[in-house]
C-alpha cells in the first residue's frame, strides 16, 4: 500500500513524539484527543495483541477479525504466531518486537496486553496516552501505585480500559450476585478465596541462564531490575520471582480475589492485611510463596485468601500431583461467600451454587459470557460504563494481591506457637491457618528447617491507598524504575468519574 506524503509526515511526527517521551524518561504527553479517533458505525475496529507466549494466544483468537498487528519481544514467538495466523485465517498481519512502535500507528484503535506482570502498567499507560483503548490482563499492575496510575490515565484521556478478569462477564455470576444482594442467603458474613493449584519446583541453575539471541532481554525486563537469572526458563516462571511476578495469588488467584471482592462489595483496599506462608516443600530459584493464607480485615466482611501449590500429601508429590489438590467446601480454585442463611460456592469462572444453612442445594447458576465482546462493544460505543471489568475494578483487586504480598515480604520467620498466638483472636483466620498447618504436615514439611513467614501486619488508608506508620512498606507501594522505562505520575483529574 502506498503511503501518502501527508500520512507519511504524520507517522514521522507521531514517532518523534513517542520516542521523545521515552528518551525524556517516561510516557510522552501527546493527548488522547489528538491521537484517538471516533469509530463510525460502518467502520471495523483495528487492534494489536502485545505478548502472546501464554494467555495472549486467547487474545489473538478473540479479536481475530480485528487484528492488524502482533507484538512480542521474542522474535521466534512473534514469527511463529504470524505464520500460524496466516495459515489459519488466510491473511498476514504485521509484526513488531517493540510495543512502542505500535503507539505511533493511527491505524490501531486498541491494544490487548498479555505480557509479564511487570510491564502491564507501562504498556497500558503508553497506549492510553497515545489514544488507544486497552484490554490488559490480570493483574493489571505489578504494584499498588502502578494500578492507580492506569486508572488516572484512563480517566484523564477518556479511554476504554478493560481488565482481563473474565468472570465479571459471566451471566451466572452476575445472576448469583443479584440473588445474594437481594437477600437470597441473608446477611453477608465473609469470603474465602482458594487458589489450590499444582506448582512444582522450577529448578535452580548453578550458573546464570543464557538468554537466547532472539529475545530482546532489555525490552523484556522493561521497568524491572535487569538481573541474571538462575531459573532454567525465562518464560512463565517469571511469575515466581517478585522482581517480575506476583506469585500465584497474583497469577491465578487474582481471578478469585476479584470475585471475592466483587461479591462482598468493597471499593477500597483493606484497612489491615496479614500474611502467613512461605515457599515450602522444595528449594528452587523462586521467591514467592507456594503456601500462604492472607486476611484482608475489612470490618463488615473480611476476605481470607488461601494459596496452596503442594498436593494433598507427600505421597502425591509424583505424577498424581496435578490431580490431588485440596478442596475446601466445594472450592479448589474458587470462592466461598458465607452468609447467615448459607453459603455461595463459586468453583469456576461461570458457575455459582447456593446452599442453605442446612447444606441443601438452593440454586445452581451456570452460564458463561464473552468478556472480549463486552470490551469491543464498549469501545465501539465509547462508553466505559458498559465494561464489566473497568480498570478501577482491576486495580482494586490487583492491589489486594499486592498488599498481601507486601505483608509477606516484610515478615519474619516464626514458630507455629508464635503464629497461632498472633491469629488466635480471629476464629475465621485461625481456622484458615490451622487448615494450612495440617496441609503442611501432610506434605511432611519440616518447619524447623524452612519456617513459615509471619507477615508484617500492615495498616492502610483506603482513600489515599497509603500505608499507615510504616515508611518502608509505604516505599514498597511502588518500585525503582529502570532508566528509559519509567512510569509517569498521572494526576487524578476527577474523583467523581468512576474513581
N, C-alpha and C positions, 0 to 999 in steps of 0.2 A: 504494500500500500504506500502510495506517495504521500509524503507529509508536506503540507503547505508551508510557505515561509512564515506566515503568521503563527501557525501552530508550532513550528519548529522553534520560533523565538520564545513562545510561551513555555515550552518544555525546558529550554535553556534557562529561562528566568526562574522557573519553579525549582529546577535542580540546584541553582545557585543559592536560592533562599534556604532550601532544606539542608544542603551541605553546610552552608554558613552557620546555620543554627547549631549543628553538631560540633563544628570547629570552635564555636563560642562556648561549648561546654554544656549543651542542653538542647531541648526541643526548640525549633525556630518559632518565631512569633507570627507566622502567616495565619490570618484568621480563617475560620471555617467558612464564614460568609463569602469570602472571596474565592475560596477553593472548591467548596461544595457546589452541587447543582441540584435543582429540583427535578425529580424524575416524572416525566409525563405519563399519562395513563397508558399510552401505547408503547412506551419505552421499556426495554428489559434492563433490569439491574445487572451490573457487572461487578464481579468480585474476585478476590485473590485469597488463597489459603497460605498462611505462613506457618511452617513447621508441620510435618506430617509423617514422622517416623513412628507414630503411635496413634493417638486419638485423632490427629489431623486427617487420617485416612477416611474417617467417617465424615469429616467436613467436606472432603472432595466429592463424596457420593451425594451428600445432602444438597450441595449447591452446584452440581454438575452442569445444569442448564445455564447457569450464570457465570461460570468460571472462565476467566480470561488469562490468569497467571498463577503460577506456583512459586513459592519461595522457601528455600531451605539452605542453611549454611553448609550442609553436607552435599557436595555436588553429585556424589554417587546416588544418594537417596533421591535427589532432585531429578536427575536424568531418567532414573528408573520410573519415577512417578509420571513424568511427562510422556514417556513411551507407553506406559500402561494406559494412561488416559486416552491417548490417540488410538490405541488398539481397540479399546472398549467403546469409545464414543465417536470415532471417525474424524476427529479434528485435533489439531495440535495447539496447545496453549503455551504461552511464554514461560520462561523460567529464569529466575534471578536468585543469587545467593544472598545478597544484602537486602534486608527488608526496606532500607531507606530508599532504594531505587524505585520501589512501588509508590512511595508517597508523592513523587513528582509527576505521577501519571493522572491526567484528568479523566482517563477512560476507565478508572476504577472507582466505583461508588462505595464499596465496603470491603473490609478485610475480616478474615477469621483467623484467630491466633491459637495455635496448639503447640507452642514452643515450650521448653522448660520453664518452670515457675518464675525463675529469677529474671526472666526477660519479658514477662507478661505486661507489666506496667509500662515499661519503656516503649515497647512497640505500640501498645494501646494508646498511650498519650500522644505519641508521634503521629499516629493515624488520625486521632481526633483533631489535633491541631491542623493537620493537612486537609481536613474537611471530609474524612471518611467516617462512615458508620462502622461499628465494631462488634464482632462476636468474639468474646475472649473466654478461653477455657478456665475452669476452676483449678486451684484457687486463683482469683483474679490478680493476686499480688503475691509478693514474697514476704512482705511485712505490712504492718498496720498502716503506716504513713502512705505507702505507695497506693493502697486501695482507695484511701480518701482522696488522693490526688487525681486518680482516674475519675472519681465522681465529680470533683470540682471541674475537671477539664470537660467532661461530658455536658455538664450544665452550662458552663461558660460558652462553649462552642455549639451548643444545641444539637448534639449528635445523639443518635440512637445507639445505645450500648447494651448488649445482652450478655448475661453470664451463662456459662455452659453447664448449669445445674438443671438438667432436662426434666427432673421430677416436677418442677414448677409448672410444666405444661401437661402433666398427666391429668386426664379428666377424672380418673378415680381418686387421686389425692385431693383434687380441688373439691370434689363432691364430699369426700370424707371430712375435709376441713370445714365445709359448711355444716355438715352433720354435727360435729362436736361443738362448733361455735354456736349452734342453735340449741345446745344443751343436751344433745343425744346421750352423753355419758356423764352428765353432771359437771360439777366444779373441776376445773383443771388443777392438777397437783404438781407434777414434774415430768420430765422426759429423760430417757436413757437412749443414747445412740451407741450402736455397736458396729465396730469395724473388725470383725474376726476373719481375717483374710490371710491365707498362707504366704509367708515370706521367709524363704530360705536365706542362708548366708550368701553374700555377694562375693566372697573371696577377698584375698589381700595379696598384693604383689610384693615381691622383695625389692623391686626397683620400679621407678615411675613408668606408667603406661605411655607407650609411644603413640602419639596421636597421628592417625593416617593423614597423608597429604591432601586427600580430597575433602577434608574438613577444615573450614576456616575456624580454628580454635579461638582466636582472639574475638571474633564475632560471636562464637558460641558462648564464651564466658560473659561477654557484654558487661553489665554493671557489676558482676560478681568478681571476687578476687580471683586472679588468674593463677591457679595452683598446679603443681604437679600432682598427678592422681595415682593412688596405689590400688585402685579397684581395677579389675580386669576389663570392665566395659565402660565406655563413656556414656552411651545412650541408656536411657531408662533408669539405671542405677544412680543417676544424679538425684533421684527422689530421696535417697537415704543419706545425703550429705547436706547439712544445714547451710552450706555456702550457696547451694543452688536449689535445694528442695525443701520440703516441709514435712518429711516423714509420711507415714500412712494416714495420720489424722488430717493432713493437708493434701493428700493424694486421693485415696478412695474415700476417706472419712469426711471430706468436705461436703460430699453429697448428703450424707446422713446428718451432719451438723446443720446444714441448711434446712433440711426437712424438720429437724427438731426445733430450730429457732422459728421457722415459719409457723409451726403448729402451736407453739407456746406464745408466739406473738411479740417477742422482744425486738425493739427497734434501736437498741444501743448495745455496745459491748457490755459485758457483765461487770458489776461493781467489784467482784472478788473472784479470783481464779487460783486454783491449786492443782498441781500435777503430782502424781506418784507413778514412777515407772522406770524403765531402763531398756538397754539393748541386751537381751538375755538369751542364754542357750547356745551361743556360739560367739566366736571372735572373727570379725571381718573389718573391711575398710569403712563401714558405715558408722555414723554417729547419731542417728535419730532413733528414738525408742521403737522397739517392736512389741513392747508390752507397756501399757500405760492406761491410767484412768485419770480423768480430769473433771473437776467440778467447776461449773460456772454458776456462782452462787447468787443468782437473781432472787430477790426476796419473794416475789409472788410465785414463781415456778422455776426452780433450778433446772439446769441441763447438766447431766452427767454423761461423759463420753468415754467409751472403752475401746482400746485398740489391742488386738492380740494377733501376732504373726506366727506364734508357735501352735502346733496342733493340740488335740485334746490331752495327749500324754506323750511321754518319751518313746513309748513303743510305736507310736505312729510317725516318728521322725524318719520315715523311709519313703517308699513310693506311694504310701497311703496319705502322705502329709496333706495334700490338697483336698482330700475328701473326708477329713476327720477334724474339722474345726468345731469349736464350741458353739453353743446356741443358747440364747437367753430369752426365755418367754416367747419363743417363736421367731426370734430375730438373730440372724447370723451377721449379715451386712444390712442393717436396717435401723429402725427406730421403734421404741415403745413409749407411748404417751399415756401417762396414768391419770385417771380421773376418779372422783369419789364413787362413780357408778360403774367403773370397769376400766378397761384399757383399750387403746387402739394400737394394733401392731402393724407396722409398715415394713414388710420384709423385702420389698423391691421398689423399683422406680415407678411402678404402675399399679401397685396393689395396696390396699389398706383393709384390715379386718378388725371389726369392732366386737369386743367381748364384754359381757356383763360382769358384775362383781362376783357372780357365781361361776364364772368361767364359760358360760354358754354363749355360742355364736349369736350375735345380734344382726350383723350385716357385713357383707363382703363386697367391697368396691374393687373393681378390676377392669381398668381400661387405660390405655396409654395416651400419647399425644405427640404432636410434631413441633418440637422446640425450634427447629430451624425455620419452619414455615411461619411460626409466630414472629420470629425476628424479621424475616423478609417482608411480611405484611406490615409490620411497624415501620420498616424503612420506607416502603412504598408510600405509606400514609403520613410519613414524617411525624409520627406520634409515639413518643417513648412510653406514654401511659398504656399503650396496648401491650407492652412487653410483659411476659410472665415472670421474667427474672432480670429486672432492671439492674444496672451496675451497682446501685446502692445496696440492694439485697445481697449481691455477690460480695461486695466489700464487707458488710457486717458479718456474714457467715465465715468468710475467709479470715477475718480479724479474730474470731473466736478460736480458730485453729492456731493462729499466730500467738495469741496471748497464752494459750495453753502450753505451747512450745517454749515460750519465754519463761514461764514458771519452771519448767524442767531444766532449761539451760542455766538458770541462776540457782539451781538447787544444789544439794549436797548428798553424799552417800549417808544412808541412815539404816539403823537396825529395824527389824519388824516391830519390836515394842515401841520404839520412838514413833514410827509411822502410825501405829494403832492409837497411840496416845494423842497424836495430832488430830486425827479424824474422829476420835471416839464420841465427840459431842454431836455428830451428824449421822443419824441412823442410816439414811439413804446412801450417803457416800461411804460409810463404814461397810455396808453390805457389798458395795461395788469393790472396795479394797479387799475384803475377805474373800470374795469370789476370785479376784485376781491372784491372791496368795495361794489359793487352792490350785489354780491353773499352773502357777509356777512350780508348786510342789509336784504336781502330776508330771511335769516335764523334767523333774529331777535337777532343777537349777540350784546350785549352791550359792545362796545369798550372802554367805560369808566371803566367798571368793569374788563374786560380782554382785555387790549390794544394790538394792534399789536406790533410786534418787528421790529423795523427798524434796519436792519443788519449793521454790520461794513463794510464799503467799503474797500475791500481788493485788493491790487495790487500784481501781481505775475510776476516773471521772468520765462517765459515759458521754457527756455532752461535748467535752473537748477532746476525748479519746487520748487522755494523758494518764501517766502513772502517778499515783499519789505517794510522795515521800520516799522515792527510790530513784535517785539520779541515774544509776547505771541501767536500770530497766527502762527508764524514760529514753535513754540514748538508743536502746535496742528496738525501739518502735520503728526505726529506720536503719540504714546501713551506710557505710562508706562506699561511695560510687567511684568506679574507675574513670579516669580521665577519658573524655570522649563519649562516655555512656551515662552521664549524669541525668537525673530526673529534675525537672524544674519544680519550683513551688508555685502551684496554681491557686490563686485566691478563691475563696468561696464567694461567688458572685451573688448568690441568693440562698437564704435559709428556708425559703418557702416553696422552692421548686423541686420538691421531692428529695430533699437532703442536700 
